[in-house]
């Protein structure tokens, strides 16, 4: 389906200026180093989860991995 419904809605409600603001915002977000790092981290984590997941049990592996990472980040932030 893509992103055309969003562009269409913005274009019909806000006109060409609104569509240009949307494009500018999208480019700023997708070129942000922070967003690129988060996306890269998410891909690495997903690859690890898929590798460790038993056949048919990926949802449990996802939850365990997220819980483990959240716990380790909390411990790290408390130590800082």
C-alpha atoms as a printed R data frame, in Angstrom:
   type eleno elety resid chain resno      x       y      z
1  ATOM     1    CA   UNK     A     1  0.000   0.000  0.000
2  ATOM     2    CA   UNK     A     2  2.871   2.402  0.662
3  ATOM     3    CA   UNK     A     3  2.679   5.927  2.037
4  ATOM     4    CA   UNK     A     4  0.397   7.427 -0.617
5  ATOM     5    CA   UNK     A     5 -2.694   7.600  1.682
6  ATOM     6    CA   UNK     A     6 -0.830   9.900  4.070
7  ATOM     7    CA   UNK     A     7  0.402  12.113  1.260
8  ATOM     8    CA   UNK     A     8 -3.048  12.189 -0.276
9  ATOM     9    CA   UNK     A     9 -4.699  13.168  3.014
10 ATOM    10    CA   UNK     A    10 -2.148  15.870  3.755
11 ATOM    11    CA   UNK     A    11 -2.359  17.142  0.181
12 ATOM    12    CA   UNK     A    12 -6.147  17.320  0.193
13 ATOM    13    CA   UNK     A    13 -6.372  18.950  3.608
14 ATOM    14    CA   UNK     A    14 -3.341  21.220  3.576
15 ATOM    15    CA   UNK     A    15 -2.636  21.683 -0.096
16 ATOM    16    CA   UNK     A    16  0.727  21.692 -1.770
17 ATOM    17    CA   UNK     A    17  2.412  23.541  1.123
18 ATOM    18    CA   UNK     A    18  1.308  20.821  3.561
19 ATOM    19    CA   UNK     A    19  2.612  18.116  1.275
20 ATOM    20    CA   UNK     A    20  5.960  19.887  0.991
21 ATOM    21    CA   UNK     A    21  6.163  20.180  4.815
22 ATOM    22    CA   UNK     A    22  5.463  16.445  5.056
23 ATOM    23    CA   UNK     A    23  8.225  15.654  2.556
24 ATOM    24    CA   UNK     A    24 10.700  17.926  4.358
25 ATOM    25    CA   UNK     A    25  9.876  16.355  7.727
26 ATOM    26    CA   UNK     A    26 10.154  12.828  6.313
27 ATOM    27    CA   UNK     A    27 13.581  13.568  4.818
28 ATOM    28    CA   UNK     A    28 14.801  15.080  8.104
29 ATOM    29    CA   UNK     A    29 13.593  12.073 10.090
30 ATOM    30    CA   UNK     A    30 15.001   9.441  7.745
31 ATOM    31    CA   UNK     A    31 18.381  11.161  7.438
32 ATOM    32    CA   UNK     A    32 18.755  11.613 11.204
33 ATOM    33    CA   UNK     A    33 21.766   9.743 12.636
34 ATOM    34    CA   UNK     A    34 19.709   8.817 15.711
35 ATOM    35    CA   UNK     A    35 16.932   7.279 13.616
36 ATOM    36    CA   UNK     A    36 19.435   5.402 11.468
37 ATOM    37    CA   UNK     A    37 21.131   4.018 14.618
38 ATOM    38    CA   UNK     A    38 17.795   2.919 16.108
39 ATOM    39    CA   UNK     A    39 16.826   1.211 12.852
40 ATOM    40    CA   UNK     A    40 20.182  -0.550 12.686
41 ATOM    41    CA   UNK     A    41 19.863  -1.694 16.307
42 ATOM    42    CA   UNK     A    42 16.343  -2.979 15.625
43 ATOM    43    CA   UNK     A    43 17.551  -5.005 12.645
44 ATOM    44    CA   UNK     A    44 20.397  -6.540 14.648
45 ATOM    45    CA   UNK     A    45 18.040  -7.431 17.484
46 ATOM    46    CA   UNK     A    46 15.478  -8.940 15.096
47 ATOM    47    CA   UNK     A    47 18.179 -11.066 13.459
48 ATOM    48    CA   UNK     A    48 19.286 -12.350 16.868
49 ATOM    49    CA   UNK     A    49 15.735 -13.176 17.877
50 ATOM    50    CA   UNK     A    50 15.030 -15.048 14.667
51 ATOM    51    CA   UNK     A    51 18.244 -17.058 14.988
52 ATOM    52    CA   UNK     A    52 17.423 -18.106 18.575
53 ATOM    53    CA   UNK     A    53 13.703 -18.714 18.166
54 ATOM    54    CA   UNK     A    54 12.460 -22.263 18.097
55 ATOM    55    CA   UNK     A    55 10.292 -23.159 15.100
56 ATOM    56    CA   UNK     A    56  6.824 -21.701 15.623
57 ATOM    57    CA   UNK     A    57  7.802 -19.879 18.800
58 ATOM    58    CA   UNK     A    58  9.151 -16.543 17.659
59 ATOM    59    CA   UNK     A    59  6.695 -14.410 19.656
60 ATOM    60    CA   UNK     A    60  7.959 -15.789 22.973
61 ATOM    61    CA   UNK     A    61 11.556 -15.262 21.876
62 ATOM    62    CA   UNK     A    62 10.772 -11.652 20.966
63 ATOM    63    CA   UNK     A    63  9.240 -10.977 24.370
64 ATOM    64    CA   UNK     A    64 12.151 -12.607 26.208
65 ATOM    65    CA   UNK     A    65 14.722 -10.671 24.177
66 ATOM    66    CA   UNK     A    66 12.964  -7.338 24.664
67 ATOM    67    CA   UNK     A    67 12.550  -7.955 28.398
68 ATOM    68    CA   UNK     A    68 16.203  -8.935 28.701
69 ATOM    69    CA   UNK     A    69 17.381  -5.843 26.835
70 ATOM    70    CA   UNK     A    70 15.102  -3.547 28.813
71 ATOM    71    CA   UNK     A    71 16.456  -4.976 32.062
72 ATOM    72    CA   UNK     A    72 20.071  -4.601 30.989
73 ATOM    73    CA   UNK     A    73 19.506  -1.001 29.893
74 ATOM    74    CA   UNK     A    74 17.888  -0.172 33.234
75 ATOM    75    CA   UNK     A    75 20.852  -1.682 35.071
76 ATOM    76    CA   UNK     A    76 23.294   0.257 32.898
77 ATOM    77    CA   UNK     A    77 21.478   3.573 33.418
78 ATOM    78    CA   UNK     A    78 21.397   3.046 37.200
79 ATOM    79    CA   UNK     A    79 25.128   2.395 37.261
80 ATOM    80    CA   UNK     A    80 25.878   5.630 35.380
